Each structure stands twice: as C-alpha cells, then as structure tokens.
Amino acid sequence: MQLRYVDADLHVHDTPLLAVAVLDDDAEGVPDRLSALDGQLGGAVGRAFASGDVRGRKDEEIVLYGADGGPGRVLLLGVGKAGDLDVERVRRFAGRAVRAAERLRVTSLSVGLDGLEGVPPEARAQAAAEGAALAAWRFDELRAEDEDDPTPVVDAVDLVGREAPDAFAPGTLAGAAIARGANFARTLQSRPGNVAT
C-alpha cells in the first residue's frame, strides 16, 4: 500500500473519496474547518448538518457527492466528543474510512487530518497512517479470486492537512513503517506451516 502525506486544502484535493472526521461538538452547524469544503460541494455539508443526518456521533457515516475540481465523494465520519478524542479514535477513524472505500469499490482515498486538535499533530498522522494500512491488509495468497466479483483492494491512501505539515509528514512516515512491519508479521502468521516453515 502507498501511504503519503499531502500538504493541501481538503476542498481542492483531487481524490475519488475524502474522509473527514466530524466531532459531536460540530453538530450545531458546519465548523470553520469544513466551510470551504461545504462551498465546494454547493452547501451539501451544511444541508447534512441542518437535516440532522450528521451529528458527529461515534460510528456515524454519511457519503456526499462532489463536483469537478475537488473530491469525488466526501465521507463524513462521526468520531464522538472532542474530549474523548485520542490516538486510538484517530486510528479507528482512518480504518473505517478504508472499510467504507472498499464498500464503495474505491481503490484510493484521502483522509483529512485537520480539526482533530485533541491529538498532537505527529501522533495524529501516525495513528491515521497505522489505521489505514492495518485496515487495508488482507491475506489472500491462498484464496482464489472471484472473477465475477473481484474484491476491491485499497492500495493508496493520502493523509491530507494544512494544520501542521512539519509534524504530519514525519508522523505519516512513522505510522506507515509501523503498519508495514505489523502487516508483514500478520502475513507470516497467516501462512500455513508448509509455506512458513
């Protein structure tokens, strides 16, 4: 899997799917960090908030469809209250984004890092990189591919944000290295004894 940090604004980043965290505290209306994205989507984010479909509750998700010149789809993922936010929630947020991409049959996506101030920037990027790579891992070496309905594999994730590029970049590299090692160990453990002697 290719994991990289991209220093860009969410609303102009060209990607088939952009996952953005929504906090429970955001439920009063579109937060400032999502206002440019809301404009890019013609007010769709604001309408989702106004309808009550988006409340920032943990495990909540909604997909919005974008316009030209930005993300093709925007996935709003609830992560709960800002006070409860920690590295594990960020890790799970990125993993949920990968799972949603698989359901949508998208092979690459972007994960927004901005707006999660409860977690230090470097730890935030590291946790997001780990969560995305760990969720994308599959052991299919010994499984026959279904030719009629092949399983989509997420092979590229961009971590996008402008808040702290000097911290996001090294955090992404560290998270990618840790996840690569963990996934290698998972692959070795999953191989049968006659293969991994």
Secondary structure in CASP SS format (residue, H / E / C, confidence):
PFRMAT SS
TARGET T0000
AUTHOR 0000-0000-0000
METHOD secondary structure of the structure
MODEL  1
M C 1.00
Q E 1.00
L E 1.00
R E 1.00
Y E 1.00
V E 1.00
D C 1.00
A C 1.00
D C 1.00
L H 1.00
H H 1.00
V H 1.00
H C 1.00
D C 1.00
T C 1.00
P C 1.00
L C 1.00
L E 1.00
A E 1.00
V E 1.00
A E 1.00
V E 1.00
L E 1.00
D H 1.00
D H 1.00
D H 1.00
A H 1.00
E H 1.00
G C 1.00
V C 1.00
P C 1.00
D H 1.00
R H 1.00
L H 1.00
S H 1.00
A H 1.00
L H 1.00
D H 1.00
G H 1.00
Q H 1.00
L C 1.00
G C 1.00
G C 1.00
A H 1.00
V H 1.00
G H 1.00
R H 1.00
A H 1.00
F H 1.00
A H 1.00
S H 1.00
G C 1.00
D C 1.00
V C 1.00
R C 1.00
G C 1.00
R C 1.00
K C 1.00
D C 1.00
E C 1.00
E E 1.00
I E 1.00
V E 1.00
L E 1.00
Y E 1.00
G C 1.00
A C 1.00
D C 1.00
G C 1.00
G C 1.00
P C 1.00
G C 1.00
R E 1.00
V E 1.00
L E 1.00
L E 1.00
L E 1.00
G E 1.00
V E 1.00
G E 1.00
K C 1.00
A H 1.00
G H 1.00
D H 1.00
L C 1.00
D C 1.00
V H 1.00
E H 1.00
R H 1.00
V H 1.00
R H 1.00
R H 1.00
F H 1.00
A H 1.00
G H 1.00
R H 1.00
A H 1.00
V H 1.00
R H 1.00
A H 1.00
A H 1.00
E H 1.00
R H 1.00
L C 1.00
R C 1.00
V C 1.00
T C 1.00
S E 1.00
L E 1.00
S E 1.00
V E 1.00
G E 1.00
L C 1.00
D C 1.00
G C 1.00
L C 1.00
E C 1.00
G C 1.00
V C 1.00
P C 1.00
P H 1.00
E H 1.00
A H 1.00
R H 1.00
A H 1.00
Q H 1.00
A H 1.00
A H 1.00
A H 1.00
E H 1.00
G H 1.00
A H 1.00
A H 1.00
L H 1.00
A H 1.00
A H 1.00
W C 1.00
R C 1.00
F C 1.00
D C 1.00
E C 1.00
L C 1.00
R C 1.00
A C 1.00
E C 1.00
D C 1.00
E C 1.00
D C 1.00
D C 1.00
P C 1.00
T C 1.00
P C 1.00
V C 1.00
V C 1.00
D C 1.00
A E 1.00
V E 1.00
D E 1.00
L E 1.00
V E 1.00
G C 1.00
R C 1.00
E C 1.00
A C 1.00
P H 1.00
D H 1.00
A H 1.00
F H 1.00
A H 1.00
P H 1.00
G H 1.00
T H 1.00
L H 1.00
A H 1.00
G H 1.00
A H 1.00
A H 1.00
I H 1.00
A H 1.00
R H 1.00
G H 1.00
A H 1.00
N H 1.00
F H 1.00
A H 1.00
R H 1.00
T H 1.00
L H 1.00
Q H 1.00
S H 1.00
R C 1.00
P C 1.00
G C 1.00
N C 1.00
V C 1.00
A C 1.00
T C 1.00
END
